[in-house]
Amino acid sequence: MNYVQLLFPDFSLILCGFLLCRFTPLNRSVWEPVEQLVYFVFFPVLLFYSIIRTPLDLHAASRLLGAGAAMAAVGIALAYALPHIPVLRRYMPIRLHAAAAQVAFRFNSFIALALAERAAGPAGVQLLAVLIGFCVPLYNVAAVWPMARHSEKSMLGELARNPLIIATILGLCGGLLGLAIPKWLEPTVSRIGGASLALGLMAAGAGLRLGALGQAKVLAGAVLTIRHLLLPLVATALAWALHLNTVETTVLLAFSAIPTASSSYVLATRMGYDGAFVAGLVTLSTILGVLSIPFALGVLGGFA
């Protein structure tokens, strides 16, 4: 598989978003509402449609979900173990680590779904949609928990209002009840889903900035190493140990290597932490995805 051709459409959209934001009147004041629209409307519609349009055997997907949960646990554990490693402890500012740890395990859902569609087709999108819905609560709790003492909002309330979780639960319930989207509505829903990927990727590009990474280089290197090297290795081991099939392996490896969530810096800023530092990590993670995705799918995929 030619991974340059596979990745080019998605990363070219990220580049377009970056160039439009930096060199045209379409600056951040334009792209911030676009991010909100995609996150709260378009993307949940895509998740719901991806799950409900094809019956899903949850028992058959249980191995993939188990692998996803195990990978999530490893990523979270590694991220929060960093300040306790003797060699690294002195280079881990407590507040910066609390804000940056989420970068090691969170994921960019827009890139994930676009990549799954190209690498594994509709079956891969459906499996990844369920995997996203399963892992989002775990990752959100792990991201919010160390910063929660500076927030007056309820963690459970934030999770209950998460549009990705709501869309996934509704899709799963609808599928189990045998519900389906009417034929006359499918074209509209399908086009909304397609728009969510394009706009989401461009919005991710519009948010790129390296900023203040120099203030904690070891911390930055550590969380990005977990995100782009260690998690793909963990995913490979899990795929081999659990005997995942080809589509499941492709989905898990892609999921393990994609860039971190672009909303990480929004969460850090909202909770009173250094959003500029986290924004730099998100930018560098997006760039590293160009290397880690071919590494996971092309190199490690042969060992899974």
MIDRENTOR-52815 format. One line per field, with one value per residue (C-alpha): x, y, z negated; residue number from 1; residue in one letter. Coordinates in nm, 2 decimals. Example, Ala and Ser with C-alpha at 12.3 -4.5 7.8 and 13.67 -1.06 7.14 Angstrom:
2
u = (1.23:1.37)
v = (-0.45:-0.11)
w = (-0.78:-0.71)
pos = (1:2)
code = (A:S)
END
This chain:
304
u = (0.00:0.13:0.10:0.20:-0.11:-0.32:-0.22:-0.19:-0.57:-0.60:-0.28:-0.33:-0.66:-0.47:-0.22:-0.50:-0.65:-0.31:-0.25:-0.60:-0.58:-0.23:-0.24:-0.60:-0.87:-1.01:-0.83:-0.90:-1.21:-1.36:-1.22:-1.32:-1.70:-1.62:-1.46:-1.77:-2.01:-1.81:-1.77:-2.13:-2.32:-2.15:-1.91:-2.18:-2.40:-2.11:-2.05:-2.42:-2.46:-2.14:-2.27:-2.64:-2.62:-2.46:-2.55:-2.26:-2.19:-2.06:-1.95:-1.74:-1.60:-1.52:-1.16:-1.10:-1.27:-1.06:-0.74:-0.85:-0.92:-0.58:-0.40:-0.58:-0.48:-0.11:-0.10:-0.26:-0.04:0.28:0.17:0.11:0.42:0.65:0.70:0.78:1.06:1.39:1.58:1.29:1.14:1.35:1.24:0.87:0.71:0.39:0.15:0.28:0.27:-0.09:-0.19:0.03:-0.02:-0.34:-0.14:0.02:-0.31:-0.59:-0.65:-0.78:-1.11:-1.13:-0.80:-0.88:-1.21:-1.07:-0.78:-0.99:-1.21:-0.91:-0.73:-1.01:-1.33:-1.68:-1.62:-1.31:-1.51:-1.78:-1.54:-1.34:-1.66:-1.74:-1.38:-1.39:-1.72:-1.58:-1.25:-1.37:-1.50:-1.18:-0.96:-1.17:-1.17:-0.79:-0.74:-0.97:-0.88:-0.54:-0.67:-1.01:-0.92:-0.89:-1.23:-1.57:-1.75:-1.86:-1.66:-1.96:-2.17:-1.90:-1.89:-2.27:-2.29:-2.01:-2.17:-1.94:-2.05:-2.42:-2.40:-2.23:-2.48:-2.77:-2.62:-2.56:-2.91:-3.07:-2.87:-2.97:-3.34:-3.32:-3.38:-3.26:-3.23:-3.50:-3.37:-3.48:-3.27:-2.95:-2.80:-2.83:-2.68:-2.40:-2.31:-2.30:-2.07:-1.84:-1.84:-1.74:-1.42:-1.31:-1.40:-1.26:-0.92:-0.90:-0.99:-0.71:-0.47:-0.60:-0.51:-0.15:0.12:0.45:0.46:0.61:0.75:1.10:1.00:0.98:1.15:1.20:0.83:0.73:0.96:0.83:0.46:0.51:0.73:0.44:0.19:0.38:0.62:0.52:0.15:0.19:0.43:0.17:-0.10:0.11:0.16:-0.21:-0.32:-0.08:-0.18:-0.56:-0.55:-0.73:-0.83:-0.69:-0.95:-0.94:-0.56:-0.56:-0.81:-0.61:-0.28:-0.42:-0.59:-0.26:-0.05:-0.28:-0.20:-0.34:-0.67:-0.67:-0.91:-0.64:-0.52:-0.88:-0.93:-0.60:-0.69:-1.04:-0.91:-0.66:-0.34:-0.08:-0.28:0.00:0.24:-0.03:-0.11:0.26:0.24:-0.07:0.10:0.41:0.20:0.01:0.35:0.48:0.16:0.31:0.58:0.40:0.10:0.32:0.54:0.24:0.05:0.35:0.62:0.45:0.15:0.37:0.44:0.08)
v = (0.00:0.35:0.54:0.87:0.84:0.72:1.01:1.29:1.38:1.42:1.60:1.82:1.94:2.01:2.21:2.40:2.49:2.61:2.83:2.98:3.06:3.22:3.40:3.50:3.69:3.35:3.36:3.19:3.39:3.20:2.86:2.84:2.84:2.58:2.35:2.39:2.31:2.00:1.88:1.93:1.86:1.72:1.47:1.31:1.26:1.08:0.86:0.78:0.70:0.49:0.27:0.23:0.18:-0.17:-0.42:-0.47:-0.79:-0.66:-1.01:-1.03:-0.68:-0.77:-0.85:-0.52:-0.33:-0.53:-0.44:-0.07:-0.07:-0.24:0.01:0.30:0.17:0.14:0.49:0.65:0.47:0.56:0.93:0.96:0.76:1.02:1.24:0.93:0.80:0.90:1.01:1.22:1.36:1.68:1.77:1.73:2.06:1.95:2.19:2.15:1.77:1.78:1.96:1.78:1.42:1.39:1.44:1.10:0.91:1.12:1.10:1.32:1.16:1.34:1.20:0.86:0.82:0.96:0.72:0.42:0.49:0.49:0.20:-0.04:0.08:0.10:-0.19:-0.02:0.31:0.12:-0.06:0.26:0.45:0.20:0.20:0.58:0.57:0.31:0.49:0.86:0.83:0.66:0.92:1.21:1.10:1.05:1.39:1.58:1.41:1.57:1.92:1.88:2.06:2.38:2.34:2.41:2.19:1.83:1.57:1.33:1.62:1.70:1.33:1.30:1.60:1.48:1.47:1.18:0.96:1.05:0.98:0.64:0.53:0.63:0.45:0.13:0.14:0.21:-0.08:-0.32:-0.22:-0.27:0.09:0.24:0.58:0.64:0.60:0.96:1.09:0.89:1.13:1.43:1.24:1.10:1.44:1.58:1.30:1.37:1.75:1.67:1.50:1.78:2.06:1.88:1.83:2.19:2.31:2.10:2.27:2.61:2.54:2.45:2.64:2.54:2.83:2.75:2.40:2.51:2.55:2.18:1.99:1.66:1.65:1.73:1.45:1.20:1.24:1.24:0.93:0.75:0.87:0.80:0.51:0.32:0.30:0.15:-0.11:-0.19:-0.21:-0.45:-0.68:-0.67:-0.75:-1.05:-1.17:-1.14:-1.28:-0.99:-1.02:-0.80:-0.52:-0.52:-0.50:-0.22:-0.02:-0.07:0.01:0.33:0.42:0.38:0.61:0.90:1.25:1.36:1.54:1.90:1.99:1.91:2.27:2.39:2.17:2.28:2.65:2.61:2.45:2.72:2.56:2.65:2.61:2.75:2.47:2.20:2.37:2.33:1.96:1.92:2.08:1.86:1.55:1.63:1.66:1.33:1.15:1.16:0.93:0.72:0.62:0.46:0.31:0.15:0.03:-0.04:-0.17:-0.30:-0.43:-0.71:-0.83:-0.83)
w = (0.00:0.09:-0.24:-0.08:0.14:-0.16:-0.38:-0.12:-0.10:-0.48:-0.55:-0.24:-0.40:-0.73:-0.53:-0.35:-0.69:-0.82:-0.51:-0.51:-0.87:-0.85:-0.52:-0.45:-0.64:-0.74:-1.08:-1.41:-1.46:-1.16:-1.24:-1.61:-1.52:-1.25:-1.51:-1.74:-1.45:-1.35:-1.71:-1.82:-1.50:-1.20:-1.37:-1.60:-1.29:-1.12:-1.42:-1.45:-1.08:-1.07:-1.35:-1.26:-0.89:-0.93:-1.20:-1.44:-1.62:-1.95:-2.05:-1.73:-1.81:-2.17:-2.10:-1.93:-2.22:-2.47:-2.28:-2.27:-2.64:-2.71:-2.49:-2.66:-3.00:-2.90:-2.74:-3.05:-3.29:-3.09:-3.07:-3.45:-3.54:-3.39:-3.70:-3.90:-3.68:-3.86:-3.55:-3.42:-3.75:-3.76:-3.40:-3.47:-3.59:-3.78:-3.62:-3.27:-3.31:-3.43:-3.12:-2.87:-2.98:-2.78:-2.46:-2.51:-2.48:-2.33:-1.96:-1.67:-1.58:-1.24:-1.12:-1.26:-1.07:-0.75:-0.77:-0.86:-0.56:-0.33:-0.49:-0.58:-0.40:-0.55:-0.78:-0.93:-0.98:-1.16:-1.39:-1.46:-1.54:-1.81:-1.93:-1.95:-2.15:-2.38:-2.45:-2.46:-2.82:-2.94:-2.78:-2.89:-3.25:-3.24:-3.07:-3.31:-3.64:-3.71:-3.62:-3.78:-4.11:-3.91:-3.75:-3.90:-3.65:-3.73:-3.56:-3.52:-3.38:-3.12:-3.01:-3.00:-2.77:-2.54:-2.19:-2.07:-2.36:-2.31:-1.93:-1.99:-2.25:-2.03:-1.73:-1.93:-2.08:-1.74:-1.59:-1.86:-1.83:-1.45:-1.36:-1.03:-0.88:-0.61:-0.25:-0.16:-0.45:-0.38:-0.12:-0.36:-0.65:-0.43:-0.30:-0.66:-0.75:-0.46:-0.54:-0.90:-0.79:-0.55:-0.78:-1.09:-0.92:-0.79:-1.14:-1.29:-1.04:-1.14:-1.50:-1.44:-1.64:-1.80:-2.04:-2.38:-2.35:-2.45:-2.82:-2.88:-2.60:-2.79:-2.89:-2.53:-2.40:-2.65:-2.58:-2.21:-2.23:-2.41:-2.15:-1.83:-1.92:-2.23:-2.16:-1.81:-1.96:-2.23:-1.96:-1.76:-2.06:-2.14:-1.78:-1.78:-2.13:-2.07:-1.71:-1.56:-1.20:-0.92:-0.94:-1.32:-1.32:-1.06:-1.27:-1.60:-1.44:-1.28:-1.60:-1.79:-1.56:-1.48:-1.61:-1.94:-1.98:-1.86:-2.15:-2.41:-2.41:-2.45:-2.75:-2.91:-2.86:-2.99:-3.31:-3.38:-3.24:-2.98:-2.66:-2.45:-2.55:-2.48:-2.14:-2.05:-2.14:-1.93:-1.63:-1.66:-1.71:-1.39:-1.20:-1.36:-1.24:-0.89:-1.02:-1.28:-1.07:-0.79:-1.06:-1.23:-0.92:-0.70:-0.93:-1.24:-1.05:-0.92:-1.27:-1.40)
pos = (1:2:3:4:5:6:7:8:9:10:11:12:13:14:15:16:17:18:19:20:21:22:23:24:25:26:27:28:29:30:31:32:33:34:35:36:37:38:39:40:41:42:43:44:45:46:47:48:49:50:51:52:53:54:55:56:57:58:59:60:61:62:63:64:65:66:67:68:69:70:71:72:73:74:75:76:77:78:79:80:81:82:83:84:85:86:87:88:89:90:91:92:93:94:95:96:97:98:99:100:101:102:103:104:105:106:107:108:109:110:111:112:113:114:115:116:117:118:119:120:121:122:123:124:125:126:127:128:129:130:131:132:133:134:135:136:137:138:139:140:141:142:143:144:145:146:147:148:149:150:151:152:153:154:155:156:157:158:159:160:161:162:163:164:165:166:167:168:169:170:171:172:173:174:175:176:177:178:179:180:181:182:183:184:185:186:187:188:189:190:191:192:193:194:195:196:197:198:199:200:201:202:203:204:205:206:207:208:209:210:211:212:213:214:215:216:217:218:219:220:221:222:223:224:225:226:227:228:229:230:231:232:233:234:235:236:237:238:239:240:241:242:243:244:245:246:247:248:249:250:251:252:253:254:255:256:257:258:259:260:261:262:263:264:265:266:267:268:269:270:271:272:273:274:275:276:277:278:279:280:281:282:283:284:285:286:287:288:289:290:291:292:293:294:295:296:297:298:299:300:301:302:303:304)
code = (M:N:Y:V:Q:L:L:F:P:D:F:S:L:I:L:C:G:F:L:L:C:R:F:T:P:L:N:R:S:V:W:E:P:V:E:Q:L:V:Y:F:V:F:F:P:V:L:L:F:Y:S:I:I:R:T:P:L:D:L:H:A:A:S:R:L:L:G:A:G:A:A:M:A:A:V:G:I:A:L:A:Y:A:L:P:H:I:P:V:L:R:R:Y:M:P:I:R:L:H:A:A:A:A:Q:V:A:F:R:F:N:S:F:I:A:L:A:L:A:E:R:A:A:G:P:A:G:V:Q:L:L:A:V:L:I:G:F:C:V:P:L:Y:N:V:A:A:V:W:P:M:A:R:H:S:E:K:S:M:L:G:E:L:A:R:N:P:L:I:I:A:T:I:L:G:L:C:G:G:L:L:G:L:A:I:P:K:W:L:E:P:T:V:S:R:I:G:G:A:S:L:A:L:G:L:M:A:A:G:A:G:L:R:L:G:A:L:G:Q:A:K:V:L:A:G:A:V:L:T:I:R:H:L:L:L:P:L:V:A:T:A:L:A:W:A:L:H:L:N:T:V:E:T:T:V:L:L:A:F:S:A:I:P:T:A:S:S:S:Y:V:L:A:T:R:M:G:Y:D:G:A:F:V:A:G:L:V:T:L:S:T:I:L:G:V:L:S:I:P:F:A:L:G:V:L:G:G:F:A)
END
